[in-house]
Amino acid sequence: MAGKNNWLLGCGIGCLAVIVIAVLGGVLLFNTGKKVVARFEELGDTQRALAERYGEVAEYVPPAAGVVPAERVEIFLRVQESLHETGGRIVGHGQALHDIEHQKGKGIGPGGILRGIRGVVGLGRDAAEYLQERNEALLAAEMGLGEYTYLYVLGYHSWLGRDFDPTFGESSTQDAADGGLQIKTGDADDHHRTVKLQALFRGWATGQHQAAVAAGLADVWCERLAAEAIAAASADSLRLPWADGLPESLATGLEPYRARYEATYQRLDPLVGVGVERGHDGKGFDFNIE
């Protein structure tokens, strides 16, 4: 009888702990959620200011001659260095949620539930903080989100070869036959990401080629840009810019910054790192964290 009572007592304490965690988690989510929503509203203001001052992300045209001026790379890296602490917290939350996901069916327990609640709350809070810090840093440094996005993708992914996977979750990319990357499109979110990013890359390549031709640059360079634009336009999977290798002049210009690029890289989802797009109403913004 004593054993049965001990079992009931243990069960009761466990159930009570789950209830308490659920209540505390609900309060935490509610209170923090209001703050996060308010932060995202502020974020829309800085996002709008960047777009009005420097144009939308998709309107950016890379330098016609290919080489990125050293002072622009310096600005980009200073912005990245200022974001490192907040970005690290996002990666930590993502890893915690990833670990919990892999414990499904193994008994997460009250402690795991609490960690999950903290992870969700922390991810939303710190993502809003990260994006706002980034926008404020860009406004102060006089760099548009389009240029920032280009230097982000070009440096971390095209040049250093970092993968294009989210902060947490299983790897979603694999080598494609055309030398690019192929994101698995098992659901609508992955497909939307592929379409959005590839359209962005296609626009960069086309705009850069047109700018080089208009500037009367060397035929050899214009032909190379034309080939890159054709490759970007014909890709049926996610093809990173310069997937066949960066032009020597571009790689040489980035080489002095290799250590700083390496030091500032964090495994954030590309859509967190490279920005957001306007909503269908043309006023709000779609902040994606996938």
Buried (B, 14 or more C-beta within 10 A) or exposed (E): EEEEEEEEEEEEEEEEBBEEBBEEBEEBBEEBBEEBEEBBEEBBEBBBBBBEEBBBBBEBBBBBBBBBEEEBBEBBBBBBEBBEEBBBBBBBBBBBBBBBEEEEEEEBEBEBBBBBBBBBBBBBBBBBBBBBBBBBBBBEBEBBBBBBBBBBBBBBBBBEEBBBBBBBEEEBBEEBEBEBBBBBBEEEEBEBBBEBBBEBBBBBBBBBBBBBBEEEBEEEBBEBBBEBBEBBBEBEBBBBBBBEEBBEEBBEBBEEBEEBBEEBBBBBBBBBBBBBBBEEEEEBBEBBBB
